[in-house]
Amino acid sequence: MSVAVLSCLVNDCSQPVSPATFVWIFPVALAATILKMLVVFTVYMVGVALLTLAERKVSAWIQDRHGPNRVLKGWGQPLADGVKNFMKEETIPGMVNRPLFILAPALAFIPALCAWAVIPFAAPWDSPWGRIDMVLANLPVGFLFTLAIGSLGVYGIVLAGWSSNNKYALLGGLRASAQMISYEIAMGLSTIPVLLLAGDVSLDRIVREQAASGWHVLSLTIAFFIFLVAAFAETNRLPFDLPESESELIAGYHTEYSAMKFSLFFIAEYANMVTASAMMATLYFGGWTLPGLDGPPYTGLQTILTLGVFVAKVLVFLFTFMWIRWTLPRFRYDQLMALGWKVLLPMALAYIVIIAGSTLGLDALGLPRGPRFGLAMLAENVVLLVVVFVLFDRGRIVGPASHRAGTVELARLRVMPPRPALGAPASEGAD
């Protein structure tokens, strides 16, 4: 009886529960929830700190040099940085808006932390006390919750720039607001095809649908590409780090910050990277699923293995974030805006129409959701990839602020007279 009751408590069953049984079983469910919270948030915070070390090691590997190798052979560098930031003198300029100046770093970090509450990170465990879902809050609207909470992160950056009473910080905050609002639209639209295939906004339902029909990256590659580009812009990572852009704005929105408040903005950036990586793994790469590990019975060993699978997928995306940072140069601001509004937004809208029509057509043909449905979507996806990235693009569309020189333009450039050397008299016929 107790196992059935706990199963109903975890899965929101409407079966009435007697007071005596509830008193006995409630501490078990409460203890499981508290334990999951402690483990997830502890690993999350420690992992974010270690990502600063991973960033330095990856950049050193790409640039063929040594990374941090002094404090405990480099592994103690995050601890040394934390101690340094806590012990540094914290300065607050005299003309700032003090309440908002203090609140802004927390507003930048908290949304990324809260978004993890609805992301399933492993297969459920059929314990002796009932099934325990490996998610902090298995909300039926988990996907919408993630989008809503994630969009609040822009307030921390904007308020940091505005409250600092510094023109460079203000410009960084304005750039951040324009950039994040522009790419949030494309990011939200890129997830609609996922919802059309899954038929639900629950992240757990999206993961299980991929286990039955195949990973969405195979059938919705263009949507994944749009989400990936938007994720780089949302996390202010290169090549979209215009809000910081040290060569133009000193340090951007956090110019006036020091000590741990300054460090909290960087912690928020890495926290957003982890959250974005987990969302990409969940929406497009099957989450914790792997062929052979996605069905009942859900044993403890299966839960541990699927947790390892999910962590591995997240680490691949985190490495991609770091790889791109040390590979591509920063976009110009007009290129940034043009890519978001002129390329990603129309592409996402057209893709929604195509996927909605395809899904409606396959359903009308009586094709059930499963492997055959996934193969049909895969065939359509291959055709769309060829059309978008081979026929339409070829360097002309994804590069909206510049274009390749045509034959006429090259001929005109070849016949132009050479410019005179500096200090030399110009020729009579020169323009």
Beta strands, then each sheet from edge to edge (+ up, - down):
strand 1: 125-127
strand 2: 130-132
sheet 1: 1+ 2-
end
